[in-house]
Amino acid sequence: MAHKKARRVAVGPHATLYFEDALTMQYQVQEMLRIERIFESNQIQDELDAYNPLVPDGTNLKATLMIEYPDVAERRVALERLLGIERTLWLQVGTLERVAAVANEDLERETERRLPQCILFDSSSQGR
């Protein structure tokens, strides 16, 4: 999808941030419903509840952090090594102050396991 591709920022050879919005989340939910063959309204609502926290609210940017290694063994080692990577991320636009990333710690544990790592860049505390 061209819309999502334009929202992609590589932050290293194996890490990519996908900045989310309502449209990218709509496509993600539709994809999950199709893949998991979900047709019941309560299950659809569960998917919406899981993905809605990834939609920015106007005072922040939200991104999905994807760590990608083609080799499974290499990926396992890398993921162990990268624990806490979200605490090292920040975003800076032009000459504005850096905004530190906040991981999706406020999401329920069950939801957190189902989602890729969500990163929040909240500029509301800086008046932007």
C-alpha positions in Angstrom: 0.0 0.0 0.0 1.5 3.3 -1.1 0.0 5.2 1.8 1.8 3.0 4.3 5.1 3.0 2.3 5.2 6.8 2.6 5.0 6.5 6.3 7.9 4.1 6.7 11.3 5.2 8.2 14.2 2.9 8.4 16.1 3.4 11.7 18.8 0.8 11.0 19.4 -2.2 8.8 16.9 -4.3 10.8 14.6 -1.8 12.4 11.8 0.2 10.8 9.2 2.6 12.2 5.8 2.6 10.5 4.0 5.8 11.4 0.3 4.9 11.9 -2.9 6.7 11.2 -6.6 5.7 11.0 -6.2 4.4 7.4 -3.2 2.2 8.1 -5.0 0.8 11.2 -8.1 0.2 9.1 -6.1 -1.8 6.6 -4.3 -3.7 9.4 -7.6 -4.7 11.1 -9.1 -5.8 7.8 -6.0 -7.9 7.1 -6.2 -9.5 10.5 -9.9 -10.3 10.1 -9.2 -11.9 6.8 -6.2 -13.9 7.9 -7.8 -15.1 11.1 -11.2 -15.6 9.4 -13.0 -13.5 12.0 -16.6 -12.9 11.2 -18.3 -12.6 14.6 -19.1 -9.1 15.8 -17.6 -9.6 19.3 -14.3 -10.9 17.8 -14.3 -8.0 15.3 -14.7 -5.6 18.3 -11.8 -7.3 20.0 -9.6 -6.6 17.0 -10.7 -3.0 16.9 -10.1 -2.6 20.6 -6.6 -4.1 20.1 -5.6 -1.8 17.3 -7.4 1.5 18.1 -4.7 2.5 20.6 -2.3 2.7 17.6 -4.3 5.6 16.1 -2.7 9.0 16.9 -5.0 11.5 18.7 -3.6 14.7 17.2 -1.1 15.5 20.0 1.2 12.7 19.2 2.6 10.4 16.5 2.4 6.6 16.9 4.5 4.2 15.1 4.9 0.4 15.0 8.5 -0.7 15.5 9.3 -3.7 13.4 12.5 -5.6 14.0 13.2 -7.7 11.0 15.8 -10.5 10.6 15.2 -13.2 8.0 17.0 -15.9 9.9 14.9 -17.1 12.9 18.0 -17.9 15.1 19.6 -14.6 14.4 16.2 -12.8 15.1 15.9 -14.5 18.5 19.4 -13.4 19.5 18.8 -9.9 18.3 15.5 -9.5 20.1 17.1 -10.5 23.4 19.9 -8.0 22.8 17.4 -5.3 21.8 15.2 -5.5 24.9 14.4 -2.0 26.0 15.3 -0.5 22.6 12.2 1.7 22.8 13.9 3.7 25.6 16.6 4.8 23.2 14.4 6.1 20.5 13.5 9.8 20.0 12.1 11.9 17.2 13.2 15.4 16.2 11.6 17.5 13.5 13.8 20.3 12.2 15.0 22.5 15.0 12.3 21.5 17.4 13.2 19.7 20.6 13.6 16.0 20.6 10.6 14.0 21.8 11.4 10.8 23.6 9.6 7.6 22.6 7.2 5.9 25.0 6.4 2.2 24.5 2.9 0.8 24.7 3.1 0.2 28.5 -0.4 1.3 29.0 -1.9 -1.5 26.9 -3.1 -4.6 28.6 -0.7 -7.5 28.6 -2.9 -9.7 26.5 -3.2 -6.9 23.9 0.5 -6.1 24.0 1.4 -9.7 23.0 -0.9 -9.5 20.0 0.6 -6.3 18.6 3.9 -5.3 17.2 5.8 -2.9 19.4 3.9 0.5 19.5 5.9 3.6 20.0 4.4 6.9 21.0 6.0 10.3 20.4 3.9 12.7 22.5 4.6 16.4 21.9 1.6 17.6 23.9 3.8 18.2 27.0 6.0 20.6 24.9 3.0 22.5 23.6 3.4 21.3 20.0 
